Amino acid sequence: MVHNEITWSGPFAWPSFENSNKLNSLPQTHGVYLQTFEYETGYLIYAAGITRRTIAARFKEHTKKYLDGDYNVLDVNAVKKGIRKEIWHGWDYARKHRKEFQGKKARILRAVQKQLAAFCIFIAETSEKSRFPERLEAAIMNSLYKQIPPLCTIPDQGMFLAPRRDSEDPIVVRNICQHTLYGLSEFLEI
């Protein structure tokens, strides 16, 4: 079994929100990222993602999706207490309810701004050419889904994940971070 150490750097600000939360800008790198919220004495994971382009470029795409109503929008005050409370349900619901989004757009966009400002991003640089990032992302999300509340209730469900295939050897990663990332095990098999 292969063993890897993953170092999570951060927290970083969502692009364009560096001044509102006093965090540094996202680095111009690629890899796996965690979207988190401050929680107790650390950070509660909302989602893991990957990109082979720069993370900053990927977050510009995420911002557009939030502003278009395509993504879920949470009540930040509730999530910081470990409670998932949606202000807007994105994804398939959003595609089928565009009129509803337009009618609530001002309120939803205020909540989007608050959510983006509250996000604290952590990053692990990974190889661009391997399947490692997909496997790490899937292992993190699947691990969160299996945990007890609030860890399992905050993340979105139904993400397209690409976990380890039966034909791939298991890899054990050791997650290293200077901060507490609730729900991220120190050791994780991917």
N, C-alpha and C positions, 0 to 999 in steps of 0.2 A: 504494500500500500504506500503510495506517495504521500509525503507530508509537505505542506507549504505553510508559510507564515504570511498572513495578510495584515498589512498595517492600514488602519482607517485614519485618514487625516481629516481635520475639521474641528469644529463646525464652520461651514462657509455659508454665506448669504445667497439667497435666490438672486439671480441677476436683476439689477436695478433696485434692490432693496438693501444694499450694503449700508446706507446711512440710517435706515430706520431701525435696524437691529444691531448695528455696530459690529457686524461680522465681516471678515475678509471676503473678497471676490473669489469666485470659482477659478481654480487654476485651468490653464489651457492644456488639459491632458485628457486621456480617455480611460475607460475602465468601468468599474461597478460603483454605483452611488446609492446612498440611502437618504431618503427624504424622511426627516424626523421632526418631532416637536419636543420642546422642553417639557420634562415630566419629572416630578419629584427631584432627585439629585442627579439626573442625567437626561437622556433623550429616549423617547418612545418612537419606534420605527413605524412609519406609515406605509412606505413602499421601498422596494429595491428596484434598481433599473441598471441597464447597461448601455454603453455607447462605444462605438469604435471611432467616432468623430470626437471632437472636443466635447467635454461635458457642458461647457458654456453654450455651444451651438445646440446641443440637445435640449438644454433648458429653455432656449428661445422657442423651440417647437412646443415644449410643454406649456409655456406661457400662453402661446396662441390658442392651444386647446382649452386651457382654463377660461380664457377670455371669450371663446366661442361657445362656452357651455358644454363642451364635450366631456369634461372630467367631473368627478364628484367634488363637491365643495362642502367642507366640514365647518362646524361651529368651533372655532379655535379655543374659546374659553372652555368648552366641554371637553375637547380632546386633551387639553392640558391637565384635566382631572381624570383622564383615562376613560372618557365616555365618548362613544361615536354617535354624533348627532349630525345628520346631513341637512344642509341648507338647500342643496340641489343635488339630484342624482343624475349623473352624466351617463356616458356610454350609450347603450341601446335605448334606454329610456329617453335620453336627450334627443336622439335622432328622431324618435317618434313623437316628441312633444315640443317642437320648435316654437309653436305659438305660446305655450305656457312659459318657455324660457324668455321669449320677447316681453311677455307681460310682467315678468319678475326680474327682468334683466338688471335694473339699477340696484336692487337689493342683492342679487347674486354677485354682481361685479364688485360691490363693496366688500362682500364676504371673501371673494377671490383675492382682493388686494390684502386683506387681513391675513388670509391663509398663506399667501406667498411671502409676506413679510415675516410670518412666524416660523416658516420652515427653516430648519438647520440642516445643512447638507454635509454628509460625510462621504469621503471618496477613497476607494482602493484602486490604485493603478494596477492594471492587469495586461497580459499579452493581448495584442490586437488580433492575432491570427489563430488562436486556439479556441476550443469550445469552453474553456475554463470560465469565462465571464457568465455565459448562459447557465452553466451548472451551478456556479456560486449564487447567482440571482435566484434560481429555482430553489436551491437548498435553504436559503434565508427565508424566502416567502413561505415555503412549505413548513418550515420549522415554526414560524410565527402562527400559522393556521392551527397548529396542533397544541399551542400553549393555552394556559388558562387566561380568562379576562384579567386585565384589559388588553393584554398583548395580542390575543387572537381576534379581538373585535375591531380594532382600529384599522388594520390594513384592508384595502379593497380586496374583494374576492374575484375570482374569474380571470385573473391575469393569464396571458399566454406565456407559459413557462416551458423551458426546455431542459428538464433535469437529466441526470446521468442515464445514458442508455445501458441496457444489459450488456452490450458489447464493450463498454468502456470500463476501465479499471477504476475502482473507488479512489478518491483522493481525500485525505483528511487535512483540513485547513485549521490553523490556529489563528483566531481573530485577535488582533492587538489594537487597542485604542486607549488613549489617555483619559477618555470619558466613559461613563457608563452608558451603554447602548442596550436598553431593556429589550430582551427577547433575542439578542444575538449571543449564542453560546460561544464559549471560549474555543471549543473544538467542534467542528462541524464536518460531517462526511458529505462530500459532494459527488 
